[in-house]
Amino acid sequence: METPLLSCTGLERSFGDLKAVAGVSFEIGEGETYGLLGPNGAGKTTSISIVAGLLAADAGEVTVAGERMHPRATATKRHVGLVPQELAIYPDLTARENLDFFARLYGLDKARRATRVDEILEVIGLTDRATDRASEYSGGMKRRLNIGIGMLHQPRLLILDEPTVGVDPQSRNAILESVENLTTDGISVLYTTHYMEEAERLCDRIGIIDEGLLAAEGTRRELVATIGEQDLVRLHVEGDASAAAEACAKVDGVSSADAEDDTIICLMEHAGGRLPALLQAVNDVDASVSGVEVREPDLEDVFLHLTGKALRD
């Protein structure tokens, strides 16, 4: 990577005895979309709060466009647009009034405000609803307005914290399409999510984060390659799934076997030829298999392999 737009080195942050971020380091290039993928409580929001200068790090350093970021770095913050997970809009104002208000806070002059508000309304698909109060909007429309506010001052880095939480599938797809279009304008994006399919669709590179640590990062292909040339096998079982998983882990060619509710998730080489041995291992602990699924691994499987738990946990 050439000189990165964003550089985070050794970020740490604790809240009392809780270590929310425990040495996170990553970089984002110009026009790149980088995803932080992890479950709720993994440290995503704390990490981006440090990146945006809302929180001071206990240790480590953040630079944006070569300038150091910290809570008092007002000049550096001009490079960053933050779209928080909680909606930051005024429900009694229209979309146009919301955008105009925040444009004033960003310091845009009158002529530039009028032009920029129109541009943003077009980008987020709310031009025809510009004069309606935000309180009348659907959840997805409110989310799109939230994103538009973060883009008003044309930041070089846009931070999106779980922007599709609580929206319907149609609105979610509209939000994802908007994000996909951002990098065509040269904007770098830091995107947090616990949805594997969003990370796969949007992100050039992905960092897998859990318990405040970055377990791995890379492209989707690079991350899946960490598992190796293996198959993902799901066995739906009746009986003691934990005992069955322990038995499956001892089968030749199985690199990992984990129980998740009534399902055993195995990573193994040449699954087709070894399925009978897996089924026998389950039967040996007085359990039975009611269904079998074999496929190639995805990011959720990588997360399970690296952390020992499912992405949604």
Secondary structure by P-SEA (a helix, b strand, c coil): cccccbbbcbbbbbccccccccbbbbcccccbbbbbccccccaaaaaaaaaacccccccccccccccccccccccccccbbbbcccccccccccaaaaaaaaaaaacccaaaaaaaaaaaaaaaccccccccccccccaaaaaaaaaaaaacccccbbbbccccccccaaaaaaaaaaaaaccccbbbbbcccccaaaaaacccbbbbbccccccccccaaaaaaccccbbbbbbbccccaaaaaaaaaaccccccccccccbbbbbbccccccaaaaaaaaaaacccccbbbbbbbcaaaaaaaaccccccc
